[in-house]
């Protein structure tokens, strides 16, 4: 009788580390396309992070939820921090890159570009799995500072300087009133963060026919309407008011 072939792991190849997986998980019952496995692992991790919290989720639980061995997780992600980094990059990495690149090449009224960028933001944050990332960061950051640092490095640390530069050139070009560019960025981003905080932490949702609906499109439209009105350039004191 021939020797029984070792069961393959979720990667399709049995390695020494995986064969000795101390977690004792059962071998996966089916094979996956190799290129799909990282996303499957990230989906499993995000579900667990939302359900249990970042600190309380173990790598072996991610593996079990994804149907692979613990060793298979480590082939793609060397640590749990690497998992959350990949989740952030998957959720908003492309968006952050596109936004910062468009801002870098833009000269003119910031309101025009912000209006053009709004559909990009809406398309991303309307996806519950993408919105789950900033919600997770807001909820977990006080007890897990490394999580906040990851989001800062991957997202805020790239977007904030770009938006500051956008407002600064708008002030210098006379397209908007003379405001502090850094404070303008906080005014721009703050309402969205507070909106998520009110719902996710305090359970305060806007009125809606659909329970749990954050009504983000209406939030963005209202916010930009008020913000843009406040950014109107100061009237030129040298010009006499015209009378009809």
ROGUNU-500744 format. One record per residue: residue in three letters; x, y, z of N, C-alpha, C, CB in turn. Coordinates in steps of 0.001 Angstrom, whole numbers, padded with zeros to 6 digits, always signed. Glycine has a CB too. Example, Ala and Ser with C-alpha at 12.3 -4.5 7.8 and 13.67 -1.06 7.14 Angstrom:
# ROGUNU-500744
ALA+013190-005690+007800+012300-004500+007800+013200-003300+007800+011308-004473+009046
SER+012850-002250+007080+013670-001060+007140+012900+000030+007870+014084-000598+005725
END
This chain:
# ROGUNU-500744
UNK+000856-001187+000000+000000+000000+000000+000885+001227+000000-000964+000011+001224
UNK+000590+002152-000913+001423+003349-001025+001182+004268+000149+001148+004085-002337
UNK+002209+005106+000434+002103+006057+001543+001079+007120+001226+003458+006705+001843
UNK+000273+007457+002208-000782+008462+002002-000165+009825+001753-001731+008522+003219
UNK-000648+010533+000750-000150+011857+000404-000585+012869+001458-000648+012280-000991
UNK+000339+013692+001955-000041+014701+002957-001112+015626+002411+001182+015521+003396
UNK-002010+015979+003290-003066+016924+002877-002471+018265+002546-004128+017082+003974
UNK-002975+018883+001469-002484+020202+001079-003150+021268+001907-002724+020460-000407
UNK-002446+022391+002046-003043+023511+002770-003803+024405+001816-001971+024317+003513
UNK-004261+025578+002330-005051+026490+001519-004271+027135+000424-005645+027532+002363
UNK-002947+026935+000386-002141+027516-000680-001917+026514-001785-000807+028009-000141
UNK-002214+025248-001518-002043+024247-002542-000680+023592-002494-002265+024850-003880
UNK+000222+024053-001631+001551+023490-001477+001810+023277+000000+002632+024406-002109
UNK+002305+022128+000341+002558+021845+001747+003984+022240+002083+002310+020352+002071
UNK+004164+023159+003036+005487+023570+003464+005753+023023+004842+005628+025095+003447
UNK+007018+023098+005262+007373+022576+006568+006639+023290+007680+008854+022682+006785
UNK+006540+024594+007589+005858+025358+008631+004392+024980+008734+005988+026846+008365
UNK+003784+024786+007553+002367+024488+007564+002111+023082+008069+001778+024665+006181
UNK+002998+022137+007714+002819+020762+008153+002891+020674+009663+003865+019853+007520
UNK+003686+021565+010262+003861+021544+011708+002984+022561+012399+005300+021792+012063
UNK+001952+023007+011718+001079+024047+012277+000552+023626+013638-000095+024343+011324
UNK+000966+024382+014671+000615+024000+016018-000849+024209+016326+001439+024755+016984
UNK-001558+024933+015470-002965+025192+015744-003824+023950+015596-003476+026270+014831
UNK-003330+022961+014819-004071+021727+014677-005326+021868+013841-004426+021207+016012
UNK-005388+022913+012967-006587+023059+012155-006645+021956+011104-006624+024446+011486
UNK-007841+021608+010730-008006+020615+009681-007571+021190+008354-009455+020132+009606
UNK-007081+020316+007484-006666+020780+006161-007881+021265+005392-005941+019659+005381
UNK-007727+022292+004561-008851+022805+003780-009442+021723+002889-008411+023995+002934
UNK-010722+021816+002631-011402+020797+001863-011438+021105+000373-012792+020626+002376
UNK-010967+022268-000035-010956+022605-001446-009834+023583-001729-012306+023188-001880
UNK-009459+023650-002969-008393+024550-003366-008974+025851-003881-007505+023905-004426
UNK-008232+026915-003741-008665+028221-004219-007718+028698-005302-008732+029242-003063
UNK-008205+029582-006151-007302+030239-007091-006289+031041-006289-008083+031156-008092
UNK-005032+030902-006617-003972+031513-005834-004150+033020-005706-002631+031206-006451
UNK-004553+033676-006808-004663+035130-006776-005833+035606-005929-004801+035666-008176
UNK-006772+034719-005607-007943+035120-004825-007719+034964-003331-009149+034312-005242
UNK-006708+034196-002932-006561+033871-001518-006305+035076-000617-005452+032901-001355
UNK-005442+036035-000999-005262+037186-000103-006568+037907+000199-004281+038163-000709
UNK-007417+038089-000804-008693+038762-000574-009594+037928+000335-009400+039040-001908
UNK-009554+036604+000178-010370+035754+001048-009899+035857+002494-010320+034289+000576
UNK-008595+035910+002683-008052+036066+004032-008423+037423+004617-006529+035896+004019
UNK-008343+038464+003796-008681+039805+004265-010167+039907+004593-008298+040854+003212
UNK-011012+039284+003792-012449+039292+004083-012728+038615+005422-013235+038589+002955
UNK-012074+037474+005635-012265+036758+006897-011772+037590+008076-011536+035406+006864
UNK-010611+038234+007903-010049+039052+008981-010952+040233+009298-008650+039549+008604
UNK-011456+040904+008266-012309+042071+008502-013575+041673+009248-012672+042751+007174
UNK-014184+040561+008848-015387+040101+009543-015103+039870+011025-015921+038810+008897
UNK-013977+039247+011319-013635+038963+012710-013281+040226+013478-012481+037985+012774
UNK-012559+041147+012838-012207+042405+013503-013466+043171+013885-011309+043273+012594
UNK-014454+043167+012987-015706+043871+013261-016482+043155+014374-016568+043969+011973
UNK-016496+041839+014330-017265+041071+015311-016627+041082+016703-017417+039639+014835
UNK-015305+040870+016742-014629+040630+018014-013698+041741+018451-013863+039374+017933
UNK-013273+042572+017494-012253+043570+017791-010893+043096+017306-012210+043870+019294
UNK-010006+044046+017068-008692+043731+016518-007858+042915+017496-007956+045010+016148
UNK-007748+043374+018731-006891+042704+019706-007386+041302+020051-006797+043535+020967
UNK-008692+041106+020054-009244+039823+020475-009307+038790+019361-010609+040028+021032
UNK-008950+039189+018152-008930+038251+017025-007546+037627+016892-009328+038964+015707
UNK-007496+036319+016805-006235+035605+016663-006042+035153+015224-006185+034402+017611
UNK-004775+034992+014851-004458+034593+013479-005087+033249+013149-002940+034530+013273
UNK-005084+032313+014095-005673+031008+013807-007175+031113+013559-005401+030043+014957
UNK-007829+032112+014148-009250+032310+013883-009465+032837+012471-009860+033273+014908
UNK-008575+033717+012017-008650+034195+010634-008491+033025+009676-007570+035269+010361
UNK-007518+032161+009970-007281+030994+009125-008503+030090+009085-006068+030214+009623
UNK-009075+029838+010255-010236+028959+010322-011414+029538+009553-010630+028714+011771
UNK-011636+030836+009709-012756+031480+009004-012556+031430+007492-012914+032943+009464
UNK-011304+031543+007051-011014+031512+005615-010885+030096+005074-009743+032277+005328
UNK-010828+029107+005969-010719+027728+005531-009329+027319+005116-011638+027494+004414
UNK-008311+027916+005741-006925+027562+005435-006196+027279+006742-006211+028701+004632
UNK-004947+026851+006614-004142+026626+007812-003571+027947+008304-003008+025616+007532
UNK-003158+027965+009550-002530+029155+010121-001264+029516+009358-002207+028936+011604
UNK-000512+028488+008950+000701+028746+008188+000435+029427+006863+001431+027471+007950
UNK-000723+029116+006260-001068+029748+004986-001261+031244+005144-002330+029123+004406
UNK-001817+031674+006272-002000+033108+006524-000646+033803+006530-002739+033348+007870
UNK+000319+033185+007198+001638+033804+007328+002405+033850+006008+002453+033059+008358
UNK+002007+033030+005035+002645+033117+003720+002351+034455+003049+002176+031969+002825
UNK+001178+034997+003335+000767+036263+002728+000958+037456+003661-000680+036182+002306
UNK+000741+037236+004944+000789+038339+005902+001625+037908+007110-000653+038766+006342
UNK+002804+038509+007288+003703+038072+008358+003216+038379+009765+005028+038698+008169
UNK+002220+039228+009901+001721+039586+011224+000289+040089+011099+002626+040660+011891
UNK-000362+040239+012243-001731+040773+012245-001721+042244+011833-002384+040611+013647
UNK-000654+042961+012190-000535+044347+011741-000470+044412+010221+000708+045011+012356
UNK+000208+043456+009613+000286+043421+008151-001083+043182+007535+001261+042337+007693
UNK-001926+042446+008234-003289+042208+007750-004071+043515+007724-004012+041168+008636
UNK-003994+044277+008807-004755+045529+008842-004189+046535+007849-004749+046124+010258
UNK-002871+046528+007646-002277+047397+006627-002830+047058+005253-000743+047271+006627
UNK-002921+045751+004970-003452+045331+003675-004923+045685+003531-003261+043834+003487
UNK-005675+045591+004612-007091+045975+004564-007244+047457+004252-007784+045646+005895
UNK-006424+048288+004884-006478+049728+004632-006097+050015+003180-005538+050493+005604
UNK-005025+049385+002714-004585+049616+001340-005641+049171+000335-003274+048884+001076
UNK-006269+048039+000605-007298+047540-000306-008506+048467-000330-007728+046129+000095
UNK-008858+048995+000835-010062+049823+000933-009872+051192+000286-010456+049997+002391
UNK-008761+051851+000591-008626+053254+000161-007293+053566-000488-008817+054165+001334
UNK-006419+052582-000646-005103+052869-001197-005150+053480-002587-004295+051621-001236
UNK-005952+052881-003469-006077+053410-004833-006682+054805-004826-006932+052475-005696
UNK-007698+054990-003986-008348+056299-003899-007383+057358-003402-009565+056233-002979
UNK-006635+057057-002352-005678+058018-001811-004639+058383-002859-004993+057454-000559
UNK-004154+057392-003587-003164+057661-004621-003709+058559-005718-002676+056366-005218
UNK-004926+058287-006164-005523+059099-007233-005805+060518-006756-006819+058451-007737
UNK-006339+060650-005549-006668+061971-005020-005416+062824-004851-007398+061841-003683
UNK-004386+062265-004232-003165+063049-004012-002505+063424-005324-002179+062273-003142
UNK-002566+062542-006315-001960+062854-007617-002725+063972-008320-001923+061599-008510
UNK-004047+063938-008269-004833+064992-008919-004649+066331-008218-006315+064615-008941
UNK-004549+066307-006903-004318+067548-006162-002957+068126-006504-004426+067307-004651
UNK-001961+067257-006639-000591+067718-006897-000492+068514-008195+000364+066529-006950
UNK-001300+068166-009166-001223+068823-010474-002264+069926-010646-001393+067798-011572
UNK-003065+070186-009622-004181+071127-009786-003788+072536-009358-005396+070659-008979
UNK-004252+073509-010132-004124+074918-009780-005442+075603-010091-002943+075594-010546
UNK-006043+076209-009066-007319+076880-009282-008163+076842-008026-008074+076241-010443
UNK-009456+077043-008193-010394+077069-007076-010506+075669-006468-011787+077582-007535
UNK-010144+075491-005204-010235+074154-004587-011635+073567-004641-009782+074219-003148
UNK-012644+074426-004645-014008+073929-004635-014334+073142-005894-014975+075074-004479
UNK-013752+073543-007001-013997+072838-008270-013462+071408-008185-013333+073594-009460
UNK-012242+071265-007718-011655+069938-007632-012357+069085-006574-010165+070042-007320
UNK-012688+069672-005439-013370+068910-004401-014718+068387-004897-013565+069772-003153
UNK-015406+069182-005673-016680+068737-006237-016448+067579-007217-017402+069913-006947
UNK-015372+067639-007982-015050+066565-008916-014663+065276-008197-013924+066997-009834
UNK-014042+065429-007041-013588+064257-006297-014692+063598-005478-012458+064642-005388
UNK-015775+064308-005221-016815+063778-004350-017364+062437-004824-017936+064768-004241
UNK-017624+062223-006124-018130+060903-006539-017165+059762-006223-018422+060909-008024
UNK-015855+060049-006255-014880+059018-005918-015017+058602-004460-013458+059513-006196
UNK-015157+059578-003584-015344+059287-002165-016645+058528-001936-015336+060583-001345
UNK-017710+058991-002565-019003+058347-002369-018986+056895-002826-020083+059110-003111
UNK-018333+056643-003967-018279+055285-004486-017562+054347-003525-017591+055269-005839
UNK-016566+054862-002814-015817+054015-001880-016545+053844-000549-014434+054605-001634
UNK-016939+054948+000063-017517+054844+001412-018944+054318+001397-017488+056195+002096
UNK-019557+054205+000219-020888+053610+000147-020832+052090+000279-021565+053994-001162
UNK-019636+051525+000144-019436+050096+000318-019251+049809+001813-018206+049595-000512
UNK-020152+049042+002440-020051+048803+003888-018714+048208+004315-021158+047886+004328
UNK-018099+047376+003459-016841+046741+003838-015692+047743+003813-016536+045566+002907
UNK-015819+048782+003018-014799+049825+002993-015025+050793+004148-014813+050578+001641
UNK-016281+051145+004384-016601+052032+005502-016243+051385+006835-018087+052405+005481
UNK-016218+050060+006865-015891+049361+008103-014471+049665+008587-016056+047867+007910
UNK-013576+050047+007670-012186+050282+008059-012049+051527+008945-011309+050429+006811
UNK-012504+052723+008510-012404+053872+009425-013220+053676+010698-012862+055140+008721
UNK-014348+052960+010611-015136+052685+011812-014338+051825+012786-016461+051989+011447
UNK-013635+050843+012246-012803+049980+013081-011687+050778+013747-012211+048839+012248
UNK-011062+051673+012991-009975+052492+013525-010489+053392+014642-009331+053338+012409
UNK-011628+054043+014433-012198+054929+015446-012492+054152+016727-013483+055600+014920
UNK-013014+052937+016581-013397+052149+017736-012198+051575+018486-014305+051037+017309
UNK-011168+051157+017733-010066+050413+018336-008850+051266+018676-009651+049320+017420
UNK-008715+052435+018070-007498+053230+018226-007140+053550+019681-007643+054507+017468
UNK-008106+053895+020558-007715+054224+021937-006981+053100+022656-008930+054592+022728
UNK-007350+051848+022362-006702+050723+023038-005608+050080+022203-007726+049685+023400
UNK-005523+050482+020932-004502+049901+020058-003882+051025+019226-005111+048784+019132
UNK-002976+051798+019806-002385+052942+019106-001707+052572+017786-001385+053612+020000
UNK-001188+051341+017689-000524+050950+016449-001502+050968+015281+000102+049560+016591
UNK-002752+050627+015549-003779+050646+014519-003995+052069+014007-005094+050064+015058
UNK-004050+053014+014935-004185+054418+014541-002976+054879+013738-004364+055307+015776
UNK-001784+054430+014118-000575+054820+013410-000567+054284+011980+000655+054328+014159
UNK-001046+053060+011819-001120+052475+010477-002040+053307+009589-001618+051011+010545
UNK-003213+053666+010115-004158+054450+009318-003611+055846+009043-005514+054547+010032
UNK-002893+056380+010016-002285+057689+009814-001240+057631+008701-001649+058193+011119
UNK-000380+056626+008744+000677+056515+007746+000122+056243+006357+001646+055422+008133
UNK-000886+055381+006282-001393+054943+004986-002387+055930+004361-002049+053596+005132
UNK-003123+056657+005209-004206+057494+004677-004043+058954+005081-005560+056975+005157
UNK-004244+059252+006361-004280+060645+006805-002961+061359+006522-004599+060715+008296
UNK-001857+060685+006754-000559+061306+006542-000266+061641+005095+000502+060419+007056
UNK-001005+061054+004175-000851+061373+002753-001892+062388+002290-000956+060100+001912
UNK-003113+062244+002786-004202+063112+002327-004111+064503+002946-005554+062485+002661
UNK-003789+064582+004228-003789+065879+004922-002804+066871+004305-003454+065681+006394
UNK-001547+066504+004032-000647+067474+003398-001109+067883+001995+000756+066896+003322
UNK-001679+066928+001256-002140+067257-000095-003289+068253-000051-002573+065990-000839
UNK-004258+068024+000839-005388+068944+000947-004946+070303+001481-006471+068352+001852
UNK-003986+070310+002389-003453+071586+002892-002849+072388+001750-002393+071346+003995
UNK-002080+071715+000901-001488+072392-000253-002559+072896-001213-000533+071452-000986
UNK-003644+072123-001360-004738+072540-002244-005364+073834-001745-005809+071437-002344
UNK-005669+073900-000454-006263+075120+000095-005264+076279+000073-006755+074874+001530
UNK-003998+075980+000312-003003+077055+000335-002888+077734-001035-001634+076502+000766
UNK-002813+076944-002106-002720+077561-003423-004019+078280-003773-002391+076508-004488
UNK-005142+077809-003212-006407+078501-003447-006430+079872-002804-007560+077675-002926
UNK-005864+079964-001593-005764+081255-000908-004809+082170-001656-005296+081069+000551
UNK-003644+081643-001996-002628+082468-002670-003095+082962-004030-001340+081680-002835
UNK-003917+082184-004705-004426+082591-006007-005665+083462-005934-004725+081390-006823
UNK-006176+083687-004719-007360+084518-004563-008658+083821-004923-007220+085734-005391
UNK-008621+082487-005029-009837+081748-005395-010781+081582-004213-009472+080380-005952
UNK-010226+081580-003004-011032+081465-001792-010553+082516-000793-010941+080023-001183
UNK-011321+082735+000249-010944+083740+001240-009687+083320+001979-012086+083973+002232
UNK-009061+084262+002635-007809+084017+003343-008085+083255+004643-007076+085353+003637
UNK-007981+081947+004568-008188+081103+005751-006909+080315+006014-009413+080135+005557
UNK-006833+079710+007191-005711+078855+007536-005896+077521+006804-005607+078650+009092
UNK-004993+077156+005880-005182+075932+005090-005285+074665+005942-004043+075780+004114
UNK-004494+074565+007003-004561+073366+007843-005895+073265+008568-003421+073363+008855
UNK-006392+074401+009051-007694+074376+009716-008805+074062+008720-007969+075718+010409
UNK-008634+074501+007492-009635+074214+006458-009737+072712+006209-009286+074948+005146
UNK-008608+072016+006249-008623+070566+006066-009392+069887+007191-007193+070018+005999
UNK-009183+070361+008417-009913+069777+009550-011403+070048+009449-009378+070327+010870
UNK-011744+071231+008975-013158+071550+008779-013757+070671+007680-013333+073043+008426
UNK-012950+070384+006658-013427+069539+005565-013666+068102+006018-012429+069557+004418
UNK-012725+067522+006764-012792+066113+007132-013585+065847+008415-011406+065577+007287
UNK-013619+066831+009300-014206+066623+010611-015647+066142+010612-014128+067867+011367
UNK-016543+066746+009846-017940+066304+009882-018132+064843+009505-018757+067153+008966
UNK-017352+064339+008542-017496+062933+008171-017087+062023+009332-016651+062618+006923
UNK-015967+062341+009970-015518+061533+011102-016528+061581+012256-014141+062016+011585
UNK-017059+062766+012529-018053+062892+013594-019339+062150+013240-018357+064367+013865
UNK-019709+062164+011979-020907+061462+011520-020773+059962+011799-021144+061714+010008
UNK-019605+059411+011467-019353+057987+011713-019303+057711+013208-018035+057540+011042
UNK-018672+058606+013958-018550+058439+015406-019921+058427+016082-017684+059556+015998
UNK-020780+059350+015699-022117+059413+016292-022879+058104+016097-022909+060572+015687
UNK-022740+057533+014904-023474+056306+014610-022816+055087+015233-023593+056114+013114
UNK-021507+054948+015047-020842+053705+015418-020578+053604+016914-019545+053577+014668
UNK-020314+054718+017561-019995+054691+018988-021223+054984+019834-018893+055696+019306
UNK-022000+055995+019443-023132+056424+020258-024482+055902+019763-023169+057918+020307
UNK-024493+055269+018608-025742+054717+018100-026744+055758+017653-026362+053870+019134
UNK-026260+056945+017268-027143+058024+016820-027090+058097+015299-026736+059393+017459
UNK-028165+057679+014657-028232+057646+013199-029180+058735+012692-028693+056253+012706
UNK-028943+059222+011489-029893+060188+010923-031213+059502+010602-029311+060849+009653
UNK-032291+060261+010587-033592+059694+010250-033559+059140+008831-034709+060754+010395
UNK-034076+057941+008669-034063+057289+007361-035108+056187+007334-032661+056717+007039
UNK-035599+055887+006129-036528+054777+005963-035809+053438+006086-037236+054873+004613
UNK-034479+053456+005953-033686+052234+006045-032881+052253+007341-032745+052086+004814
UNK-033163+051365+008269-032430+051341+009543-030924+051185+009317-032946+050199+010434
UNK-030157+052001+010039-028711+051922+009923-028126+052688+008756-028312+050520+009815
UNK-028967+053360+007978-028486+054115+006823-027832+055411+007302-029650+054417+005832
UNK-026569+055602+006960-025861+056816+007372-026169+058021+006482-024372+056561+007372
UNK-026803+057790+005347-027158+058881+004417-025923+059733+004099-028289+059776+005021
UNK-024861+059073+003738-023599+059761+003470-023686+060708+002271-022503+058744+003235
UNK-024365+060349+001173-024478+061329+000074-025090+062652+000515-025310+060748-001051
UNK-026138+062576+001345-026774+063808+001822-025837+064581+002754-028097+063485+002547
UNK-025070+063840+003557-024098+064501+004430-023081+065270+003609-023388+063479+005327
UNK-022501+064616+002598-021487+065263+001766-022052+066500+001073-020945+064278+000725
UNK-023241+066352+000503-023823+067467-000246-024098+068654+000675-025121+067027-000947
UNK-024657+068390+001841-024934+069469+002790-023647+070126+003253-025715+068940+003994
UNK-022674+069312+003575-021409+069837+004084-020707+070696+003042-020496+068694+004517
UNK-020613+070207+001811-019919+070978+000780-020663+072270+000445-019747+070134-000482
UNK-021987+072233+000481-022760+073454+000224-022410+074535+001249-024279+073154+000260
UNK-022376+074154+002520-022061+075119+003574-020592+075549+003509-022376+074520+004955
UNK-019705+074577+003316-018275+074886+003269-017939+075797+002100-017459+073604+003177
UNK-018473+075488+000940-018152+076280-000243-018650+077716-000102-018756+075637-001490
UNK-019813+077885+000517-020309+079246+000738-019364+080007+001656-021731+079220+001338
UNK-018836+079337+002666-017915+079989+003588-016561+080293+002988-017733+079146+004789
UNK-016214+079613+001899-014920+079837+001249-014960+080948+000204-014448+078559+000602
UNK-016119+081500-000012-016207+082591-000995-015166+083663-000679-017634+083212-001008
UNK-014465+084161-001702-013438+085182-001442-014010+086417-000774-012755+085582-002735
UNK-013188+087057+000043-013597+088324+000642-013835+089334-000466-012532+088845+001645
UNK-014880+090136-000348-015109+091162-001377-013944+092150-001420-016436+091916-001111
UNK-013620+092605-002615-012524+093557-002790-012969+094923-002275-012087+093643-004287
UNK-012331+095422-001212-012769+096707-000650-012571+097875-001619-012016+096987+000640
UNK-011762+097667-002637-011503+098770-003598-012647+098956-004578-010212+098508-004376
UNK-013519+097922-004637-014633+098000-005579-015857+098574-004897-014950+096619-006167
UNK-016471+099539-005554-017709+100105-005035-018867+099157-005298-017986+101479-005664
UNK-019755+098990-004352-020909+098132-004607-021773+098712-005719-021741+097951-003328
UNK-022283+097839-006539-023129+098281-007645-024578+098268-007209-022931+097390-008888
UNK-025332+099183-007731-026760+099290-007415-027560+099131-008695-027088+100650-006725
UNK-028621+098368-008605-029425+098172-009766-030251+099390-010133-030301+097014-009563
END
